[in-house]
Amino acid sequence: MSSSVSESNIIPTVSLLNDQEAIERIFSHIDDGTTDLGDTVWREPVENYHSQERFDAEITLLRSRPIPFCPSAALPEKGSYIARKAAGTPLVVARGKDGQVRAFINACRHRGMQVASGSGRAHAFVCPYHAWSYGLDGSLKSIPGEEAFPGLAIEEHGLVEVSAVEKGGLVYVMQQGTISPEMLENSRDYFTPGQQLFKQSDNTDQANWKLLTETLLEGYHIKSLHQKSFYPYGLDNVNLVETYGANARVTFPFRRIEKLRDVPAEKRRAAGMLTSVYHLFPNASVSVLSKHSNLTIMEPLSPSSTQMVIYLVTTDQTVENPIPLEDAERDAQFVNESGQDEDREAACLIQQTVTAQANSHLTFGYFEKAIVNFHQHLSESLDS
């Protein structure tokens, strides 16, 4: 296996190409018949896609890192909440009366019943089992028949809080320990306050979470896998790949970027001319598409199954000419019901072969630089 990443390779600040630099580099690739390349071939053992031991280690890792839970736009007002599992743990994340976002283990301190489900707005969380009531700050507010619990200290029986930080339009949650500023030093402003959530969905696939993640991080497969969906609008294996620490940004240009050839360089704008996919190590991504953006979290369920949680948001509605909601919805439908379905099917088919003794490992070459970066840092993190 390739050598691990040294500390000297971890970039402390984010410095990515601006619009003009990215467009110029894309034109150079188009003209020269080239694409961004890595310099390492990575061989990932197939056991890592089906081993229970490896899966358990990855879950432990996910619980010990700040992971995007939802966009800030999914909690738009005081009392907004989302309850779902993250790394196997039931959590509820809510915006309190003070506007601060907090995260809790979704378990009543009486008998462990989950106190919230789905998403919505609430003034308090009331356990459906015995009606113990909790404030948005997690504090235990009332116990029906409190006299039946002599000596119980109410102030010590609030919901168990886990670390949550809101930054750059994302809510990050870490289940073990406290999120420090250094942990998010590579984070960017992925969403703006002017973007609005318009749909939340999820899919469950019979594929390891890493196989699904890999489908997002290279354009080598665009022409072959997406012949009738993405390829008519995009380019074959023409990508920009930028890595910053364990994270990466992969840029997929559309054919219509050629319209910018005659535009003065300083006036060129990338919006609508390309798709940017930010991989947020280990299991999340932000995709900035033509008419909407999304946050996708790969939630591992087992070594061979994954829940893909997707939050769809509009473009910035405070700009002069915002994209109409119906256009954003059509854009999202095309992406999710055509190209993304093809990616998901491919990941599921690969999952069926990783135990078939056809390959001892999966191979990622120079065209798959962002995937190599992902596996290098995952291997290093698990070994540390």
N, C-alpha and C positions, 0 to 999 in steps of 0.2 A: 504494500500500500504506500502511497505517496507520503512524504514526510509531513508532519503537522505544521501549523502556522505558528511562527514565533511571535512574541509580544511586540517586537519591533515592526511587525507588519500590521498591527492594529492601529488604524488611523483615528486620532482623537477628535478631529472635527470633520464635518461634512463639506466637501468641495466638489460639486458636480458641474458638468457642462451647462452653460446657459443656453437659451434658445438659439442664438446665432452660432455659437460654437458647435452645438449638436447638429444643426441643419447643414452647416458647412462640411462636417465630418461625414454625414450621410451622403451628401453629394459626391464626396471623394470616393466613398465605397461604391456608389452606383457607377461612377465613371470608370473605376479601376477594377470592378468585378470582385470586390473584397468585402470583408466584414471584420468586426472586432474579434480578436483571437486571444485565447489564453495561452499559457505556456506549460501546462501540466496535464497529463492524462491521469485520470482517477479511476481506480477499480474498486467498486463497492461490493463487498461480499453479499451474495443473495441471502445469506442467513439474516442479515440485518433488516430484511423486509418481512420476516416471519417469525423470528426468535422471540419467545416470551420474555426471556431474560433481557434482551436488548430493548424490547418495548417498555419493560418496567423501568429500566435506567432512563429512557427518554422521558417517561412521565415524571420521574423524579426531577429531571432537568427542567421540564416545563413549569413545574411548580416552584422552582427556585430562581426563575428569571421573570422580569417584567414583560408580560405578554399583552398585546392589544386585546381588549375585551369587546370594545364597541367604539364607534365614532362618537364624539361629543354630541353630534346632531341626533343621536338615538336617545339622548337624555336631555330634551330641549328645555324643560321647565322644572321647577321645584316639585318634587314628588314623583318625577319620572323614574321608572325602574326597569331593569331587565334581569330575569332569572333564567339561568341555563347552566349546564355543566361546562367546566373548563378543566382540562387535564384530569377528567374523571371526577371532579369535585363539584357538587351543587353549590353555586354561588348566586347571590343577589347583589346587584350593583344599583345604587340609587343616588339621585341628586337631592341633598337635604334641603331643609328650609333655609339654610344659610347659603345655598347655591353650591356647596362643596359636594363632590362625588366621593362616595364611600362604598367599600365592598365588604361583604360578610359571607361567611359560610351559611348556606340556606338551610339551617337546622334549628328548630325550636329547642330551647334549653330545658324543656320539660321531658319530652319523649323523643326528640329528634325529628319530628315531622317537618317537612319543608313548608316554610311560611309564605312563600310567594311562588307564582308560576307565570310563565310567559313574559309579557311586557305590558306596561300601561302607566297609570298614574295613581298614587295612593297617598293618603295622609298618615297611614300606619300599616304595619304588617300584622295581620291577625292570624294566628295558627288555626287552620281549619279543623284540627283534631279536638283541642280543648279550649281554644279561644284566648290563649295567652297573647298579649298584644305588645308590639315593639314599635318604637319610634323610628323615623327615617335615619336617625343617628345610631340605631341599633340598640338603644337602651330599652330595658324591659319596663313597660308602662303599667300593666295591670295583669292580675291573675284572678280569674273567677274562682271564688271559694278559697281565697288566700289563706283562710284559717286552717285549711287542710295541710298546709306546708309550714309548720312552725319552725322558726329558726332560719328559713331561707332568706338570704340576703339579696333583695331585688337588685341592688346596684352591682352585684357580682354576676348576674345572670342575663346580661344583655347578649345579643347575637355576637358571635365570635368574629371580630374584624380582621381582615387581611389588608395588606398594603395596596393602595390605589393612588395613582397620580394621573392628572389630566394635563396633557401637553400636546401642542401642535394639532389639535382637533381629534386626538385619540385619547381614550381612557385605557391606561395600562394597569394591570393587576398582577401582583406577585403573591403567591400563597404562602411562601416560607420566607421569613425575613422582611426587611423594609427596603423599599426602592430608594436608592440614593441618586443624587444628581448625576454622578459619574456613569451610572447604568444607562442613562438616556442621553449621554452626550452626543451620540451619533444620530439621534432622532431629528426629524425635520418637521416643518409645518405641512403636514400631509393634507389637512382640510382647513378651510377658513370658516369663520362664523357665518358667512353668507351662504353656506351650503346646507341643504336640508335633506333629511332622510325621507325617501319615498317608498322604500320597500325593505323588508327583512325576510330572508328565506334560509332554508337549509336543505341539504341533500345528504343522504347516507350511502356510501359506496363501499363495495367489497374490495378495498385496496388499501395498502399501507399509506399512511399520511405523507411519507416522503415521496412516493411515486406520484401522488397528486401534486405535490409541491413542485416536483421536477418539470411537470408539463408547462408550467408558467414561465420558465426561466431560460428558454432558448427558442430561436426562430429557425433552427435547422429542419424542423418538421413541418413548417407552414405549408409548403407546396404539396407535400405528399399526404399529410393527414387532413389538411383543411382545403383540399382542392376546390370544393364548391362553396365554402363558407368564407374563410378569411382571405385565402389566396387571391381571389379576384380583385380585392381591394388593397392587398399588401404586397410585399416583396419577398422573394425567396432567399432566406438566409442572409439578409442584410440587417444587421443589428448593431447597436451600441451597447456595450456591457461595461458598467462602472461598478466597482466594488468599494465599499467603505466599511472597513472592519468586517464583521460577519454579515453585514447587509449588502444589498446590491440593487442597482437599477438597470433594467433591460429596456431598451427603446426599440419599438417596432414601427418603422415608418410606413405610411400609406403611399400608394402610387401617386396620389394627388399632391404630394409634396413637391412634385415637379413644377407646380404652379408658382413656386417661390423662386424659381431660377432667375427671373428677371426683376425680382424685387430687391432693392438695395439691402445689403446685408444687415444694416442697423435697423431696418424696418421689418425684418422677418420675424414672424411669431409662429411658435410650434403648435399652438392650440388648434385642434382639429386635423392636424397633419400627421400625427403619430400617436401611438399608445406608449405610455410609460408604465412599467410594472416595477414597483419597489418591493423587494423581498425583505421583510422585517424578521430577521432570524429569531427563533427557528421556524415558526409555523404560521406566519401571517404575511399577507401581501396587500399593498394598496395599488390599484390599477387606475390610472387616469386615462379615460377613453375619450372618444370624440364628443359625446354629449352627456356623459355622466362619469362618476367615479365610483369605485367600490372598495370596501374592506372585506377581505376573505380570510377566515381563520380555519386552519385544518385541525380539527379536534380529534385526536386519536381515540378510538373506542376499543380497539384490540389490535394485535399485530396485523390483522388483515381487514380491518374496517375503519372507516373514517367518517365523521360528520363534518361536512363543509358548511360553515356558517357564513352567510353573505349579507352585508349591509350595503344598500345602494343609495347613493346620495346624488343630488343635483349638482350642476355646475354652480359657481358662485352667483347667487341671485342678486347681489348688490352691484354687479358690473352693469355697464351701460346697455348691453344687449344680451341678457341671460337666455339660456336655452329653455324653451317652453317645456313644461313637465311632460306633455305627451310625446315630445321628441326624445326626451331622456328615457322614458319608458320603452319606446320602440328600440332605441339603441341598446338598452339593457336586455330586452327580449332577444334581439339578434345575437348578442354576445353569449348569453346564458343558454339559449336553446339551440344554438348551432355549434359554434366553435368549442365552447366549454363542454358541451355534451360529448363531443368527439374526444376531447382530452380525457374526460372522466372514463369513457369507455376504454380508451387505450390503457389507462392506469389499471383498470379492473382486469383486462386481458393479460397484462404483464404479471399481475399478482398471481394469476393461475399458473404461471410458468416458473416462479421463483423457487418452488419446491419440486420441480420436475426433473432436476438433475441435467438440464440442458446447459446451464451456465454455472460456473462457480462464482461469478461476479458479473455485475453490470459495468460497462465501460463508458466513461464520459471523456470526450476528446476536446480539442482546442475550440470547437464551435460552442462548447457547453461550459464556458468559463464560470458563469454564475452558479451553476450546479456544483462544479468543482469547489468553488468558494464555500458553498453551503455545506458540503460533506466534510471539507477540511475543518471547518470550525465546529461542526457537530462532533466529529471524531475527537478533536482536541478538548472540547467541553466535557465530553463523557469520560475522557481519560484523566482529566485534571482532578 
